[in-house]
Amino acid sequence: MSSDVIVETQSKPRYSQAVRTSFWFVIVALVCLLFSDISITTQDPWTELKRMGWGIITPNFLDYRTILEALVQTIAFALVGVALGAGGGFILAQFFHIGIVRWACAFVRAIHEIFWALIFLQMLGLTPLTGLLAIGIPYAGICAKVYAETLEEADLRAEKAVPGGSGLLSTFFYARLPEVWAHIVHYTSYRFECGLRSSAVLGFIGMPTLGFHLESAFGEGNYSDAAALLIAFYILIVTLRFWMRGRLLWLYLLAAPLFLTGGSEIKLTNIVRFLTSDIVPAPLRIGDFSGFVDWIVSMFQTQVLPGVFATVILTQIALVMTAFLALVLFPLISEKFFGQFGRSIGHVFLVIVRSTPEFILAYIFLQLWGPSMLPAIVALSLHNGAIIGHLMGRYSNEILLRPDHGKGLNLYGYEIVPRIYGQFLAFLFYRWEVIMRETAILGILGIATLGFFVDSAIADIRLDRAMFLIFITAILNIGIDIISRKLRARLRINQTVEAV
């Protein structure tokens, strides 16, 4: 009894501080809502919704060859891309203590896969290498960070048992790595699931993955075809643990490159022109340094500041909406609230929502409501709320309840939420940077975030402007990551949250 009193006494200040922090985030989101555009611009969204609903209940699997081809391409790009990212990340993790390596990894992971794809499209064209690098480069930065933190937390007792005079490599591979190998494998498996979503989204910029066929189906109003593609993708995600086996991984990796297809030929002249001319700010190409200052000022006034403002506004609203949805959704899979049947339904719902990339959700909602911030807010909140809700539901299952615990809302509000709230904020603050990255790229769909200006610059073949704006998005994401880390440290909540 006394130990319970001590735990409660120690946790109250931290919990109250966390609640106050959450309160201010809600206030900021409400202020942001005043400056947001959440209008519905389509003339008859209900008719379109009915057509989509009919497509969902009448999926068209007749063209199964196209569906199968889309899935195979999606898997192939994800497998090779994640393998490149994981391999590169593992190497970088060994040097992560070096400042320049740590900051380089932070920079490359701060740029979304679609932005990387848009960059490589200009150099390499619509080739498989474009998609592979678009996944592999940011994933290398992400994996390097997680692998390095995992290695730092390894139990060092095995290293102390190594005979004196053993080399660094022998000590690493025989004493340190085995301690964390299972954790690295688990995280890499999760990263592959993320890679499947990234691979699917790359289809929207021309890669022959699921997104390419999905965009065509939606563009032509073939919602039954779109529903079949999405259902096939959900089945792929749900059955992942059955077909992605460790003993088959090498076979998959050997076969995957054979299924990669692409269009144009890689030309060295395009790469050289891009690196030496296209991305150089226009005034600097002719040596006009005073004009370069005017160029920077003009970019900030007309594109950077409006883009950053809209990106931050949308991000903060989506972050708070994500929090509310996660708090509502986590009981669906918690043993503390539902039985086996109810949790099974909850699992199916959360798998569908969290398996659908934000980009695809936003694209669907845009068909209903038009290009305002509303589709983006709903898409980001649903996807991230389902991810955090899933993690919180699993986390709540580990809580040991007191004999005198309440039921229903009393159990939820007075017992479960206060005890998982710190972990909830850890999940939420970790997703903050991810939400910002996704918010930026949703501009490609017509929402006025930074991605809108990046896409416009590329369409106008002003690649210097596009690269400058992508650089700004990276700096913005790094800033959010720094703030998130400081908040987690101040609140003394988990600093190494993975698989979210």
C-alpha positions in Angstrom: 0.0 0.0 0.0 2.8 2.4 0.9 4.5 1.8 -2.5 1.3 2.7 -4.3 1.1 6.0 -2.4 4.8 6.8 -3.3 4.2 6.1 -7.0 1.1 8.3 -7.0 2.8 11.1 -5.1 5.7 11.1 -7.6 3.6 10.9 -10.7 1.1 13.7 -9.9 3.5 16.7 -10.6 4.6 15.1 -13.8 1.1 14.3 -14.9 -0.2 17.8 -14.0 2.7 19.4 -16.0 1.9 17.1 -18.9 -1.7 18.2 -18.8 -0.7 21.9 -18.7 1.5 21.4 -21.7 -1.3 19.7 -23.5 -3.6 22.6 -22.7 -1.3 25.1 -24.3 -1.1 22.9 -27.4 -4.9 22.9 -27.6 -5.0 26.7 -27.3 -2.4 27.1 -30.1 -4.4 24.8 -32.3 -7.6 26.8 -31.6 -5.8 30.0 -32.6 -4.4 28.3 -35.7 -8.0 27.3 -36.6 -8.9 31.0 -36.9 -6.3 31.3 -39.7 -7.1 28.0 -41.5 -9.1 27.4 -44.6 -11.5 24.5 -43.9 -14.1 25.3 -46.5 -15.9 22.8 -48.7 -15.6 23.9 -52.3 -17.2 21.0 -54.2 -20.7 21.6 -55.3 -22.3 18.3 -54.4 -20.0 16.3 -52.0 -22.9 13.9 -51.0 -23.3 12.6 -54.5 -19.6 11.9 -54.8 -19.7 10.2 -51.3 -22.5 7.9 -52.5 -20.5 7.0 -55.6 -17.5 6.2 -53.4 -19.6 4.2 -51.0 -21.1 2.2 -53.8 -17.5 1.5 -55.1 -16.5 0.2 -51.7 -19.3 -2.3 -51.6 -18.8 -3.3 -55.2 -15.0 -3.7 -55.6 -13.9 -4.7 -59.1 -11.3 -7.6 -59.0 -11.9 -8.6 -62.6 -8.7 -6.9 -63.7 -6.7 -8.9 -61.2 -3.5 -8.9 -63.3 -3.2 -5.1 -63.0 -3.8 -5.4 -59.2 -1.2 -8.1 -58.9 1.3 -6.2 -60.9 0.7 -3.1 -58.8 1.3 -5.0 -55.6 4.4 -6.8 -56.9 5.9 -3.4 -58.0 5.0 -1.9 -54.6 6.7 -4.7 -52.7 9.7 -4.7 -55.0 10.4 -1.0 -54.6 9.8 -1.2 -50.8 12.1 -4.3 -50.4 15.1 -2.9 -52.2 14.6 0.7 -51.0 14.3 -0.4 -47.3 17.3 -2.8 -47.7 19.4 0.2 -49.0 18.1 2.4 -46.2 18.7 -0.2 -43.5 22.1 -1.2 -44.8 23.2 2.5 -45.1 21.7 3.3 -41.7 23.5 0.4 -40.0 26.8 1.7 -41.3 26.0 5.3 -40.4 25.0 4.2 -36.9 28.6 3.3 -36.2 29.6 6.9 -36.7 26.4 8.6 -35.3 28.4 10.1 -32.4 30.2 12.3 -34.9 28.4 15.6 -35.2 28.4 16.0 -39.0 27.1 12.5 -39.4 24.3 13.1 -36.9 23.2 16.3 -38.6 23.5 14.8 -42.1 21.1 12.0 -41.0 18.7 14.6 -39.4 18.7 16.5 -42.7 18.1 13.6 -45.1 15.3 12.1 -42.9 13.7 15.6 -42.6 12.9 15.5 -46.4 9.9 13.4 -47.4 10.3 10.5 -49.8 8.1 12.3 -52.4 10.4 15.4 -52.4 13.4 13.1 -52.8 11.6 11.4 -55.7 10.9 14.8 -57.3 14.6 15.7 -57.0 15.9 12.5 -58.6 13.3 12.7 -61.3 15.1 15.7 -62.6 18.4 13.8 -62.7 17.5 10.2 -63.4 14.1 10.4 -65.0 11.3 8.0 -64.4 13.6 5.1 -63.6 13.6 2.5 -60.8 16.7 4.1 -59.3 14.6 7.3 -58.7 12.1 5.4 -56.5 14.8 3.3 -54.7 16.8 6.4 -53.8 13.7 8.3 -52.7 13.0 5.5 -50.2 16.6 4.5 -49.3 18.1 7.9 -48.5 15.6 9.2 -45.9 15.3 5.7 -44.5 19.0 5.5 -44.0 18.8 8.6 -41.9 15.9 7.2 -39.9 17.5 3.8 -39.3 20.9 5.3 -38.4 19.3 7.3 -35.6 17.3 4.3 -34.2 20.1 1.8 -34.6 22.6 4.1 -32.9 20.2 4.7 -30.0 19.6 0.9 -29.7 23.3 0.1 -29.7 23.9 2.8 -27.0 21.3 1.1 -24.8 22.8 -2.4 -25.2 23.7 -4.4 -22.1 27.5 -4.1 -21.8 28.0 -7.1 -19.5 28.7 -9.3 -22.5 31.4 -7.0 -23.6 33.1 -7.2 -20.2 33.2 -10.9 -20.6 35.2 -10.7 -23.8 38.8 -11.8 -23.4 41.4 -9.0 -23.3 43.1 -8.2 -26.6 40.0 -9.0 -28.7 39.6 -6.6 -31.7 36.9 -4.0 -31.9 35.1 -5.8 -34.7 35.1 -9.1 -32.8 33.8 -7.4 -29.7 31.1 -5.7 -31.7 29.9 -8.7 -33.7 30.2 -11.3 -30.9 29.3 -9.3 -27.8 27.4 -6.1 -28.5 25.4 -6.8 -31.7 23.8 -10.0 -30.5 22.4 -8.1 -27.5 20.3 -5.8 -29.7 19.9 -7.9 -32.9 16.3 -8.9 -32.1 15.4 -5.3 -31.5 17.0 -4.1 -34.8 15.2 -6.9 -36.7 11.9 -5.9 -35.2 12.4 -2.2 -36.0 13.5 -3.0 -39.6 10.4 -5.1 -40.1 8.3 -2.2 -39.0 10.3 0.1 -41.3 9.5 -2.3 -44.2 5.7 -1.8 -43.5 6.4 1.9 -43.7 8.3 1.3 -46.9 5.2 -0.4 -48.5 3.2 2.8 -47.8 6.0 5.0 -49.2 6.3 2.8 -52.2 2.6 3.0 -52.9 2.5 6.8 -52.6 5.4 7.2 -55.1 3.0 6.0 -57.7 1.3 9.4 -57.6 4.4 10.9 -59.2 4.8 8.2 -61.9 6.4 5.2 -60.3 4.5 2.0 -61.4 3.3 1.2 -57.9 -0.2 1.0 -56.4 -0.5 4.8 -56.2 -0.2 5.2 -60.0 -3.2 2.9 -60.6 -5.1 4.4 -57.7 -4.7 7.9 -59.1 -5.9 6.7 -62.5 -9.0 5.0 -61.0 -10.0 8.0 -59.0 -9.3 10.4 -61.8 -11.7 8.4 -64.1 -14.3 8.0 -61.3 -13.8 4.2 -61.3 -14.3 3.9 -57.5 -14.9 0.1 -57.7 -11.4 -0.3 -59.2 -10.0 2.0 -56.6 -11.7 0.0 -53.8 -10.2 -3.2 -55.2 -6.7 -1.8 -55.2 -7.1 -0.5 -51.6 -8.5 -3.8 -50.3 -5.7 -5.7 -51.9 -3.2 -3.3 -50.2 -4.9 -3.8 -46.8 -4.7 -7.6 -47.3 -1.0 -7.2 -48.2 -0.4 -5.3 -44.9 -2.5 -7.6 -42.7 -0.8 -10.8 -44.0 2.7 -9.3 -43.8 3.7 -11.4 -40.8 2.8 -14.6 -42.7 4.7 -14.1 -45.9 7.6 -11.9 -44.8 9.7 -14.6 -43.1 13.4 -14.2 -42.2 14.4 -17.4 -44.0 12.7 -16.1 -47.2 14.2 -12.6 -47.1 17.2 -13.3 -49.2 15.1 -14.9 -51.8 12.9 -11.9 -51.9 15.8 -9.5 -52.1 17.3 -11.4 -55.0 14.0 -11.6 -56.9 12.8 -8.0 -56.2 15.2 -6.2 -58.7 13.9 -8.4 -61.5 10.4 -7.0 -61.1 11.4 -3.3 -61.1 10.4 -1.5 -64.2 10.9 2.0 -65.4 10.8 4.2 -68.4 13.5 6.6 -69.4 17.2 6.1 -69.7 19.6 7.6 -67.2 21.8 10.3 -68.9 24.9 11.7 -67.3 24.3 15.1 -69.0 21.0 15.5 -67.1 22.8 14.8 -63.8 25.6 17.2 -64.5 23.2 19.9 -65.7 21.1 19.5 -62.6 24.0 19.7 -60.1 25.9 22.5 -61.8 23.2 24.7 -63.3 19.5 23.8 -62.6 19.7 24.1 -58.8 22.0 27.1 -58.7 19.9 30.2 -58.0 19.2 32.1 -61.2 21.1 35.3 -60.3 24.2 33.3 -59.3 24.4 31.7 -62.7 25.3 35.0 -64.2 27.4 36.2 -61.2 24.8 38.7 -60.0 25.3 38.6 -56.2 23.2 41.7 -55.5 20.4 40.1 -57.5 20.8 37.0 -55.4 19.9 39.0 -52.2 16.8 40.3 -54.0 16.0 36.7 -55.1 16.2 35.5 -51.5 14.0 38.3 -50.2 11.5 37.7 -53.0 11.4 34.0 -52.2 10.7 34.6 -48.5 8.0 37.2 -49.2 6.1 35.3 -51.9 6.6 31.6 -51.1 8.6 30.7 -48.0 6.6 32.7 -45.4 3.2 31.9 -46.8 4.2 28.2 -47.2 5.7 27.9 -43.7 2.7 29.7 -42.2 0.2 27.4 -43.8 2.3 24.3 -43.0 2.6 25.2 -39.3 -1.1 26.1 -39.1 -2.1 22.8 -40.6 0.4 20.8 -38.6 -0.7 22.2 -35.2 -4.3 21.6 -35.9 -3.7 18.0 -37.1 -1.4 17.3 -34.1 -4.1 18.2 -31.6 -6.8 16.4 -33.6 -4.5 13.3 -33.7 -4.3 13.5 -29.9 -8.0 13.6 -29.5 -8.6 10.7 -31.9 -5.9 8.6 -30.3 -7.5 9.0 -26.9 -10.8 8.0 -28.4 -9.5 5.1 -30.4 -7.2 3.3 -28.1 -9.9 1.6 -26.0 -11.1 -0.2 -29.2 -8.2 -2.7 -28.8 -7.6 -2.5 -25.1 -8.4 -5.6 -22.9 -9.5 -3.2 -20.2 -12.5 -2.1 -22.2 -13.6 -4.7 -24.7 -13.7 -8.5 -25.1 -12.1 -10.6 -27.9 -14.8 -9.9 -30.5 -14.9 -6.2 -29.9 -11.1 -5.9 -30.0 -11.1 -7.8 -33.3 -13.4 -5.3 -34.9 -11.3 -2.5 -33.4 -8.1 -4.0 -34.8 -9.5 -4.3 -38.3 -10.6 -0.7 -38.2 -7.3 0.6 -36.9 -5.3 -1.5 -39.4 -7.3 -0.1 -42.3 -6.9 3.5 -41.2 -3.2 3.3 -40.2 -2.3 1.3 -43.3 -3.7 3.9 -45.6 -1.0 6.6 -46.2 -2.0 10.2 -45.3 -1.3 11.2 -48.9 -3.9 8.7 -50.2 -6.4 9.6 -47.6 -6.0 13.3 -48.4 -6.4 12.5 -52.1 -9.7 10.7 -51.4 -11.0 13.5 -49.2 -10.0 16.1 -51.8 -12.4 14.4 -54.2 -15.2 15.0 -51.7 -14.4 18.5 -50.3 -12.0 20.2 -52.7 -8.5 21.6 -52.1 -8.8 23.3 -48.7 -7.0 22.4 -45.4 -10.0 20.2 -44.3 -9.0 17.1 -46.3 -5.4 17.3 -45.1 -6.4 17.8 -41.4 -8.8 14.8 -41.5 -6.3 12.6 -43.3 -3.4 13.4 -41.0 -5.5 13.1 -37.9 -7.1 9.8 -38.9 -3.8 8.1 -39.9 -1.7 9.3 -37.0 -4.5 8.9 -34.5 -4.9 5.3 -35.5 -1.2 4.6 -35.2 -0.9 6.2 -31.7 -4.3 4.6 -30.7 -2.9 1.2 -31.7 0.3 1.7 -29.6 -1.6 3.1 -26.6 -4.1 0.2 -26.7 -1.2 -2.3 -26.6 0.5 -0.3 -23.8 -2.7 -0.1 -21.7 -2.9 -3.9 -21.8 0.3 -4.0 -19.6 -1.2 -2.0 -16.8 -2.1 -3.9 -13.6 -5.3 -2.6 -12.2 -6.0 -2.1 -8.5 -8.6 -4.3 -6.9 -10.9 -1.3 -6.3 -10.7 0.1 -9.9 -13.8 1.6 -11.4 -15.5 0.7 -14.7 -16.4 2.4 -17.9 -15.7 6.2 -18.0 -14.3 6.1 -14.4 -11.8 3.4 -15.4 -10.9 5.4 -18.5 -10.6 8.8 -17.0 -9.2 8.1 -13.5 -7.2 4.9 -13.9 -6.0 4.2 -17.5 -5.4 7.6 -19.1 -3.4 9.2 -16.2 -1.1 6.2 -16.1 -0.4 6.1 -19.8 -0.5 9.8 -20.5 3.3 10.2 -20.4 3.8 7.5 -22.9 0.9 9.0 -25.0 2.7 12.3 -25.2 6.0 10.5 -26.1 4.2 8.9 -29.1 2.5 12.2 -30.0 5.7 14.3 -29.9 7.5 11.7 -31.9 4.8 11.9 -34.6 5.0 15.7 -34.6 7.9 15.8 -37.0 6.2 13.1 -39.1 3.0 15.1 -39.3 5.0 18.2 -40.4 6.8 16.2 -43.1 3.4 14.9 -44.4 1.8 18.3 -44.2 4.5 19.8 -46.4 4.1 17.2 -49.2 0.3 17.4 -49.2 0.8 20.7 -51.0 1.4 18.7 -54.1 -2.4 17.9 -54.0 -3.2 21.6 -54.2 -3.2 22.6 -50.5 -1.2 25.8 -50.0 1.6 24.3 -47.8 5.3 24.3 -48.8 4.8 21.4 -51.1 2.4 23.5 -53.2 5.1 26.0 -54.0 7.7 23.2 -54.6 5.3 21.5 -57.1 4.6 24.8 -58.8 8.4 25.6 -59.1 9.0 22.2 -60.6 6.1 22.6 -63.0 7.6 25.9 -64.1 11.0 24.3 -64.5 12.5 26.6 -61.8 14.4 23.9 -60.0 16.5 26.4 -58.0 13.4 27.6 -56.3 12.2 24.0 -55.7 15.5 23.0 -54.1 15.5 26.1 -51.9 11.9 25.4 -50.7 12.8 21.7 -50.0 15.8 23.0 -48.0 13.4 25.2 -46.0 11.1 22.2 -45.3 14.1 20.2 -44.0 15.1 23.1 -41.6 11.5 23.4 -40.4 11.3 19.7 -39.7 14.7 19.7 -37.8 13.4 22.6 -35.8 10.2 20.7 -34.8 12.4 17.7 -33.9 14.5 19.8 -31.6 11.5 21.3 -29.9 9.9 17.9 -29.5 13.1 16.5 -27.9 13.3 19.4 -25.4 9.7 19.0 -24.4 10.1 15.3 -23.9 13.2 16.0 -21.7 11.4 18.7 -19.7 8.4 16.4 -19.1 10.8 13.5 -18.4 9.0 11.2 -20.8 10.4 8.5 -23.1 13.2 9.9 -25.3 13.6 6.8 -27.6 10.2 6.0 -29.0 10.3 3.6 -31.9 7.9 1.9 -34.3 5.6 5.0 -34.6 
